Amino acid sequence: MTHTHIISTSVFLLSLTVLLSSSTVLAEPKDSKSLAQEIANPLTTMVIVPIQYEYNDNIGPEDEGSRHNLFVQPIIPFEVNDEWNLITRTIVPFIDQQDIFPGAGDQSGVGDITASFFLSPVEPAGGYWIHGWGPVFQLDTASDDYLGFEENGIGLSYVGLTVDGPKTYGFLTNHIYSAEGSLGDTYSNTFIQPFFDYTTEGAMTFELTSESAYNWNDDQWSIPITLTASQYFEVGGQALLLGGGVKYWLKSADSDPEDWSLNINLYLLFPR
């Protein structure tokens, strides 16, 4: 599968996701600033479909590898009852990579899909702390052995945040074990994502975050710092945010990039 085919396939899947998800919600007017701020909330009660492209290089022991990532990440909430919501967050990665280690060659296709389920109370704890928890599954869907872990994984996930005027801040964390054979025998990974977002009166959201990970089996940290800016628009009645930013790798594991990465982000919003 070529990089062009990856883009075409992902656009098709995105269109299908949008059609399915938009049929489950009713549009009501909201001001643009409030909508722009919703992208910072992993426990949002509206359907959001983020599409994130990222380019990385300087990968591998000889720093000669490069990778194009395209992540399609639909967030779909469900009302369980008057007191609880269930928020689903699925990450589908499309990958095109070259020479990530000597002799690896090129690979293109789908990586492992991650699906998280957050049970979240409707009323914030203490009146300000929005949080949710639940299982997370890593599915062995990679189309090439070099694009995934070659095993299914299972774990627990938690997210907590607060909204303070134009500011949204909190963290998301999970831990995933390989689920085949002895639990965690192949991999045991902790993911930690603190985030701080600020939304302006002009409906632009700035985000500072770190999608850090620790590999317990290999005793390795991955610590990138990302700064992005996204502006709210409406195109043909469709609410969306478009932006991008940079990522700097403070600490890289053996399979990570080094120095700087670039990203472009598109968020499709479907207000209730």
Secondary structure as UniProt FT lines:
FT   HELIX           3..22
FT   TURN            23..24
FT   HELIX           32..38
FT   TURN            39..40
FT   TURN            42..43
FT   STRAND          47..59
FT   TURN            60..63
FT   STRAND          65..72
FT   STRAND          75..79
FT   STRAND          84..98
FT   TURN            102..103
FT   STRAND          106..110
FT   STRAND          113..121
FT   TURN            126..128
FT   STRAND          129..139
FT   HELIX           145..147
FT   STRAND          153..164
FT   TURN            165..166
FT   STRAND          167..178
FT   TURN            183..184
FT   STRAND          188..199
FT   TURN            201..202
FT   STRAND          204..209
FT   STRAND          212..215
FT   TURN            216..219
FT   STRAND          220..235
FT   TURN            236..237
FT   STRAND          238..251
FT   TURN            254..255
FT   STRAND          259..270
//
